[in-house]
Amino acid sequence: MNIIYVLIPLAVIIVAIAIAVFFWAVRSKQFEDLDRQGYSILFDDDLSEEEKKLADERKALHDQGYDRDYDRDYERD
């Protein structure tokens, strides 16, 4: 029964810490822009010109139905 005298204040302290962390996150604007990170994967703005050119070439090859890796893997048979 004496353990309750320890557990109840410990639980109150943990809840107080959790509430303080939550309000800190809200105050420091951690929840302001939740969509940007989800959409950032859709855009290739961070690629260099050379990488964009290579990606366009690969896309053109893929659109033509040519997959270099697929052909290379099955030429061994």
Residue, then its C-alpha position, 0 to 999 in steps of 0.5 A: m500500500n505504501i507504493i501508491y504514495v510513490l506511484i501517484p506523485l510519479a504519475v503526476i510528474i510524468v503527466a506534467i512533463a508530457i503536457a509541458v513538452f506538448f505546449w513547448a512543441v505548439r509554442s515552437k510551431q512544430f505543428e504549423d506545416l504538417d503537409r509540406q514534408g508529405y508533399s516534398i517527396l513528390f517534387d524533384d527540386d533538389l536534383s542537379e541539372e545532370e541528375k534531372k537530365l539522367a532522370d528524364e533519359r531513364k523516364a524516356l527509356h521506361d516509356q518506350g518499354y525498355d528496362r535495362d536492368y530487366d534485360r540484363d538480368y534475363e540475358r544470362d539465361 
